[in-house]
């Protein structure tokens, strides 16, 4: 029985052996706990002010524009500057901006333009921060611990993802959005303190100042590796075509007529995700990562389709939970491919590319889903998105057949990074 449990439960070794990994783990938990409270509050606030799904979807458009520039620039900055310092400075910026949302939220009539402007600035600050966090993480553990560390990092994140929407939904419904943003600000403050406690990780080898040429080289590298290209395209296809999150306020208030159900709708996917990570001890024994990514993303689309046509609220929750499980399995294997194959000298810039791949899809998908819902119906937008996701992921797998056959035991980039790490270097 004990052996069976160990086979599925996460390996806790990175938490025991690395102080800095523990700091990143706890920082991620409190950071995403606060972020997910705001994640619920922002669309809820916009929907209450406008009663328009498209207006809620436009939040995605406002947030995706900064990602296109600051995500890539943040990656280039992470490959040149002190990554710990970037984490702290961008954390302070997010803290100030979230405080502005809180002040606006406490007004009798919150300003919609302020919400859009601050949401865009927060996206810019987050885009500058995330590549440094992603690039720093692999340096805090040994190469063979990366799958276990990746799982644990996601597990801590998912705890925040599960609790955050529940807290956010309750706060938004009973005391208003202002208190949601206040709670987020507290989480940002704690996370920034933990980031400040990290050790120094000097860059390995020569670095270059952020430039368009350097970003261009990173993009060429990413597009030239079909294993990486497959991870990006599958993620974009799934999230752009199928993500239903923007429609949750309308599902709760208009379809089911119960605004208090907003929190459970957000939480269902997160519970499915945390169940996937909490039982992901088997992940390190899977070597065909491309297949796992494709199968997980296809299953995600199927579950979203089922949620769109489910006849009862409870079945919607079940299928949303299963979609979270499938999406997390796909995401875990994408993260392992990235962290086990990309050299440190390009880790920041490629982290910027990765951030674009898993951000552009959901943000663009918000606009798509909001528009389809207003032109057709909320349920139709959810179901059609799931079906389109299955088709898009399948076509991507057919086109990139060598991505489908990816094996971390034989992939040249994984083998090279394993040899470098075993020899005491990463680059």
MOKAGI-V313637 format. One record per backbone hydrogen bond with DSSP energy under -1.0 kcal/mol. CO is the residue of the C=O (numbers start at 1). NH is the residue of the N-H. Records with the same first field share a line. If there is no record, write none. Layout:
CO=NH + NH
This chain:
1=5
2=6
3=7
5=8 + 9
8=281
12=16
13=17
14=18
18=22
19=23
20=24
21=25
22=26
23=27
24=28
25=29
26=30
27=31
28=32
29=33
30=34
31=35
32=36
33=37
34=38
35=39
36=40
37=41
38=42
40=44
41=45
42=46
43=47
44=48
45=49
46=50
47=51
52=56
53=57
54=58
56=59
57=60
58=62
59=63
60=64
61=65
64=68
66=70
67=71
69=73
70=74
71=75
72=76
73=77
74=78
75=79
77=80 + 81
82=86
83=87
84=88
85=89
86=90
87=91
88=92
89=93
90=94
91=95
92=96
93=97
94=98
95=99
96=100
97=101
98=102
99=103
100=104
101=105
102=106
104=107
111=115
112=116
113=117
114=118
115=119
116=120
117=121
118=122
119=123
120=124
121=125
122=126
123=127
124=128
125=129
126=130
129=133
130=134
131=135
132=136
133=137
136=139
137=140
142=145
143=146
145=149
146=150
147=151
148=152
149=153
150=154
151=155
152=156
153=157
154=158
155=159
156=160
157=161
158=162
159=163
160=164
163=167
164=168
165=169
166=170
167=171
168=172
169=173
170=174
171=175 + 176
177=181
178=182
179=183
180=184
181=185
182=186
183=187
184=188
185=189
186=190
187=191
188=192
189=193
190=194
191=195
192=196
195=198
211=215
212=216
213=217
214=218
215=219
216=220
217=221
218=222
219=223
220=224
225=229
226=230
227=231
228=232
229=233
230=234
231=235
232=236
233=237
234=238
235=239
236=240
237=241
238=242
239=243
244=247
245=248
247=251
248=252
249=253
250=254 + 255
251=256
252=258
258=261
259=262
261=265
262=266
263=267
264=268
267=271
268=272
269=273
270=274
271=275
272=276
273=277
274=278
277=280
280=283
282=285
283=286
287=289 + 408
288=292
289=293
290=294
291=295
292=296
293=297
294=298
295=299
296=300
297=301
298=302
299=303
300=304
301=305
302=306
303=307
304=308
305=309
306=310
312=316
313=317
314=318
315=319
316=320
317=321
318=322
319=323
320=324
321=325
322=326
323=327
324=328
325=329
326=330
327=331
328=332
329=333
330=334
331=335
332=336
333=337
334=338
335=339
336=340
338=342
343=346
346=350
347=351
348=352
349=353
350=354
351=355
352=356
353=357
354=358
356=360
359=363
360=364
361=365
362=366
363=367
364=368
365=369
366=370
367=371
368=372
369=373
370=374
371=375
372=376
377=381
378=382
379=383
380=384
381=385
382=386
383=387
384=388
385=389
386=390
387=391
388=392
389=393
390=394
391=395
392=396
393=397
394=398
395=399
396=400
400=404
401=405
403=406
407=410 + 411
411=415
412=416
413=417
414=418
415=419
416=420
417=421
418=422
419=423
420=425
421=424
